[in-house]
Amino acid sequence: MGIHAKPVLIFRWIVLLLAAGYCVYQIATSSYDHFGGPFRFLTIWALLMSFYSASRMLALSEHRITRPHQVTAIVAAVLNVMVVYLYWKLWLTDPALVNNGGPVVWHQEYYLHGLGPALQIIDALFIGRIFARTWRGVAPLLGLIAFYVAWSELIVQRFSDSSPGTVTSGLPYPFLNSMVWDERMGFYGLNMGVALGLLVVFGLIGYILRHNARYA
């Protein structure tokens, strides 16, 4: 099925509208008591990437653009998987590690850390089939992660007093505030490695799908 087929158009409209709706919901309802508001969190960065990627995929299906935006979709998919992995790993350890033990909105949690990322991956792997030259996503992906780390460490922490921990305060996630500098740098580096590993995995899956389609 081509990307211009009606079922694909419907699917991509659904993906876009959900991403747009939750972007508006987050911006309108999140607390701005602390510097950065919702933009302190990697989850929201992944949501914004999802919205942008979904808008480009739909524009392709509607013949409004010709640039394939494969790198955009690659970065959005990998960033979303990272968010899902980190969130549920920490949540299963102790929910307070990611949300300070406060109340959560159930539909928001399951969209941001489940359904939304799944929709991005379905499009990237099975519709857009964008994981052909995954090496092109390395620099943009690592650059985005590095920019988020710099934003958190150099700006958010400086101007926010949220989530006080045993070592510092102001960092977006509670567990980070209980890590010393070296531990945090090690954590960030590890997750950059995870991002590269996900690129390799997606690249292999993409190759298998293309290979099977060729000989089907």
C-alpha positions in Angstrom: 0.0 0.0 0.0 1.4 3.4 -1.1 1.7 6.4 1.2 -1.0 8.2 -0.9 -3.6 5.5 -0.3 -6.8 6.5 1.5 -6.2 4.2 4.5 -2.8 5.8 5.0 -4.2 9.3 4.7 -6.8 8.5 7.4 -4.2 6.9 9.6 -1.8 9.9 9.3 -4.6 12.3 10.0 -5.4 10.4 13.2 -1.7 10.4 14.2 -1.4 14.2 13.5 -4.6 15.2 15.3 -3.7 13.2 18.4 -0.2 14.7 18.5 -1.6 18.2 17.9 -4.3 17.8 20.6 -1.9 16.6 23.2 0.6 19.4 22.3 -2.2 22.0 22.9 -3.3 20.1 26.0 0.2 20.1 27.5 0.9 23.7 26.8 -2.5 24.9 28.1 -2.9 22.8 31.2 0.7 22.3 32.5 2.0 24.1 35.5 4.4 27.0 34.8 5.3 27.4 38.5 8.8 26.4 37.6 11.1 27.7 34.9 10.5 26.0 31.6 7.0 24.7 32.4 6.3 21.5 30.4 9.3 22.1 28.2 11.5 20.9 31.1 10.7 17.3 30.2 12.1 15.1 27.5 8.6 13.6 27.1 7.3 16.9 25.8 10.2 17.3 23.4 9.4 13.9 22.0 5.7 14.9 21.7 6.7 18.0 19.7 8.9 15.9 17.5 6.0 13.5 17.0 3.7 16.4 16.0 6.3 17.8 13.5 7.0 14.4 12.0 3.3 13.5 11.7 2.7 16.8 9.9 5.5 16.1 7.4 4.3 12.5 6.8 0.7 13.7 6.2 2.0 16.5 3.8 3.9 13.8 1.9 0.7 11.7 1.5 -1.2 14.7 0.4 1.4 15.7 -2.3 2.0 19.0 -0.5 5.7 18.4 -0.2 8.3 16.2 -2.0 11.1 16.2 0.6 10.8 12.8 2.3 11.8 14.0 5.9 13.2 10.6 6.7 15.7 12.0 9.2 12.8 13.8 11.0 10.8 10.5 11.3 13.9 8.6 12.4 14.7 11.1 15.2 11.0 11.2 16.3 10.7 7.4 16.4 14.0 6.8 18.3 13.3 9.7 20.8 9.9 8.3 21.5 11.2 4.8 22.2 13.8 6.3 24.6 11.1 8.1 26.4 9.0 5.0 26.8 11.9 2.9 27.9 13.1 5.5 30.5 9.7 6.3 31.8 8.5 2.8 32.4 11.8 1.6 33.7 11.8 4.4 36.4 8.0 4.1 37.0 8.3 0.4 37.7 11.1 1.1 40.1 9.3 3.9 41.9 6.7 6.3 40.4 8.1 9.2 42.5 11.3 9.0 40.4 9.5 10.6 37.5 6.4 12.4 38.9 7.3 13.3 42.5 4.6 11.0 43.6 1.9 13.5 42.4 -1.3 12.6 40.6 -1.3 11.7 36.9 -3.8 12.0 34.1 -4.3 8.5 33.0 -5.1 9.1 29.3 -2.2 11.5 29.0 0.2 9.0 30.6 -0.8 6.2 28.3 -0.7 8.4 25.2 2.7 10.0 25.9 4.3 6.8 27.0 2.5 4.2 24.9 0.0 4.9 22.2 1.7 8.0 20.7 5.1 6.4 20.3 3.6 3.2 19.0 1.8 5.2 16.2 5.1 6.9 15.3 6.9 3.6 15.0 4.1 1.9 13.0 4.3 4.8 10.5 8.1 4.8 10.4 8.5 1.0 10.0 5.5 -0.2 8.0 4.2 2.8 6.1 7.0 5.3 5.5 9.7 2.6 5.7 12.1 5.4 6.6 14.9 3.2 8.2 16.9 2.7 5.0 20.0 4.9 5.7 19.8 5.2 9.5 23.3 6.6 9.8 21.9 10.0 8.6 20.0 10.2 11.9 23.1 9.8 14.1 24.2 13.5 14.3 20.7 15.0 14.5 19.6 12.5 17.2 22.7 13.0 19.4 22.6 16.7 18.8 19.0 16.9 20.0 19.8 14.8 23.1 22.9 16.9 23.9 20.9 20.1 23.5 18.3 18.8 25.9 21.0 17.9 28.4 22.5 21.4 28.1 19.1 23.0 28.5 18.4 20.9 31.7 21.8 21.3 33.3 22.7 24.9 32.4 19.4 26.7 32.2 16.5 24.8 33.8 18.5 23.8 36.9 19.8 27.4 37.3 16.4 29.0 37.2 14.3 26.4 38.9 14.1 25.0 42.4 11.7 22.1 41.7 12.3 18.5 42.6 14.9 19.0 45.4 17.1 16.0 45.9 19.9 14.8 48.1 22.6 16.4 45.9 21.0 19.3 44.0 17.7 20.7 42.9 16.1 22.2 39.8 16.7 19.4 37.3 13.4 18.2 35.6 13.3 14.7 37.0 13.6 13.9 40.8 16.1 11.1 40.4 18.6 13.4 38.6 18.7 15.7 41.7 20.0 12.8 43.8 23.0 12.2 41.4 26.3 13.9 41.5 27.7 15.5 38.3 29.8 12.5 37.3 26.8 10.1 37.8 24.5 12.4 35.7 27.1 12.6 32.9 27.4 8.8 32.9 23.6 8.5 32.8 23.4 10.9 29.8 26.2 9.1 28.0 24.6 5.7 28.6 21.4 7.0 27.1 23.1 8.4 24.1 24.5 4.8 23.6 21.0 3.5 23.9 19.8 5.9 21.2 22.6 4.6 18.9 21.6 1.1 19.7 18.0 1.8 18.8 19.1 3.2 15.5 20.9 0.0 14.7 17.9 -2.1 15.7 15.5 -0.1 13.7 17.9 -0.2 10.7 18.0 -4.0 10.9 14.2 -4.3 11.2 13.8 -1.9 8.3 16.2 -4.0 6.2 14.4 -7.2 7.0 11.0 -5.6 6.0 12.4 -4.3 2.7 14.0 -7.6 2.0 10.8 -9.5 2.6 8.8 -7.1 0.6 11.2 -7.4 -2.3 10.8 -11.2 -2.5 7.2 -11.5 -1.4 
